[in-house]
């Protein structure tokens, strides 16, 4: 169950991903809550049912109920924000008032309350989800907030590593499950 089950499920051609799963989650220097909240939030953002199920089960063993819910809240609000802010950034608007000047008018109070957990942990999870979703504006914003909270570049780099590996596991296993069905038919 959890990370061992995912490692076992990865095909031979994804050996690098299997090894990276060990070197990111298995030997992380992050505090337990920050690590497992990041794992859970990025598993949600990666949209792979099997990966989410396995990693959520394991995360539940390492996180308080409040931290578990806060990591899910970070994934949920960033799913919305990453689309919104990435889209605003990508639109070209040469007029007097551009899209940047229009207020979002989207509810995102959980960002202000940090889901009841350490603000640095919540910002960390938002950064990791933003990496999965590819929102440069959100990445920059959450990186800046983390730096202001005293989080160093090495830890921020860990968020990116975890996000990339969890996403790669999800993509690989979803592809395996899909092609196994389609190719054998």
N, C-alpha and C positions, 0 to 999 in steps of 0.2 A: 504494500500500500504506500502511496505517496511517491517520494522521489525514487526509491528503489524500483517501484513498479514502472515508473516512466522510463527509467534507465533500461530496464529489461525489455520494454516495448519498442524502444528505438531500434530501427533496422541497422544493419552493419554499415551501410553507406553513411550513416549519421554518427559515426564514432566520435568525431570532434564535438558534436553537440552533447553526447553522453558524457564525455570527459569534462566539458565545460559546465555541465549541470553539477558535477561534483565540485569543481573548483570555484563555482560562484555560491551555491547554496551550502554545499557540504563543508566548506572551510571558510566561510565568510567571517570577517572580523566585526561585522555590524552587531549592535545590540539585538537581542532576540526579537523584541517587538518590531523594531525597524526592519529587520530582515524578513520576518514572516508576513508582516503587513505588506511589504513590497512584493513578495512572492504571490500573495493572494490577489492584490490589486492588479498586478500584471497578468496573472492567469485569467482574471475576468476580462481585462482589456484584450487579451489575445484570442478570446472567443472560441477556444477549443473545449468542447464538453468534457472530454476525457481528462485533459490536463487540469481543467478547473476542478473537476470532481476529486482527483487524486491530491492536488495541492491544497484544496480547501480543507479536506479531511486532516491533512498533516498540519496545516496552519492553525486549525482549531485546537490542536494539542499544545501549541506554543503561544497562543494569544488569549488574552482575556476576552470575554464576550464584547466588552466595549471596544477594544482594539479591533476585533474581528469585524464588527459593524462599521467602525470608522474607516477601515481599509476598503470595505465595500462601498461606503459613501464616497471615498476619494475616487474610486473607479467610476462610479455612477456620475458624479458631477463633472469629472474630466471627460467622460464620453460626450457630454453635451458641450462643455467649454472648448474642447479640442476642435470639434467640428466648427463651432461658431467663430472662434478667434482665428483659426487657420483660414477659414473662408474669407473673413474680413481682411486678413493680411494679403490674400491672393487676389482680391478684387482690385482692379486699377480704377481709381476715381480721381480725376483731375479737377473736379469742381471746387468751389469755394469751401463748402463743407463736405467732407468725404465721409465714408462709412466709419472711419475712426472716431468721428465726432458724434455719432449716433449712439446713445446709451443702449446697452445690451437688453435691459428690461427682462432679464432671466433671473429667476430665483437661484441663488447659490450661497445661502447663509451658512451652510456647513463649512465652507472655506474659512469664514470668520470665527467659527466656534471650534474648528479643527476636530469635529466629531467627538470632542471630550477627551482627546488624547494629547500628548506632547505636540505642540505646534510643529516642531522639527520633523517628527515622524509623519504627521499628516502631509506636510509640504513635500517630504521625501517620496511618499506614495504618489502624490499628484505629479511630481516630476517624472517618476518611472512610468506612469500611465501615459503621460504626454510623450515620452520617448516611443512607446509602442504605437501611439496614434499619430506620431509625426507632426506635432504642432510646435513649430519653432518659437512662436511668441510665448506659448505657455511654458515651454522648456526654459526660456530665458527668464521669465517672470519667477518661476519656482526656484530656479537656481539662484537667482538674486536673493530671494527670501531666505533660502537655506544658508547662503553665505552670511547674511545679516544675523542669522540665528547662531552663527559660529560653526556651522558644519563645513568641514574642509573638502577640498577638491577630491581627495582620495575616496572619501565616503560617497560623495556625489557620483564619482566614477563608478562605484559599486552599484548604484541604482541603475545606471545605464547597462552595465554588464548583466545584471539580473534580468532586466527587462528584455534585453536582446536574446538571452538564452531561453527564458521561459517562452518567449514568442516563437523562437526557432523550434522548440519541442512541440509546441502547439501546431505550428504549420506542418511539421514533418509527420506527426501522428495523424492529423486530419487528412493529409495527402495519402498516407498509407492506407487508412481505413477506406477512403474514397476509391482509390485505385484498386484495392483488393476486391471491392464490390464490382466495379465497372470492368475491370480486366478479365475477371473470371466469368462474367456473364456472356 
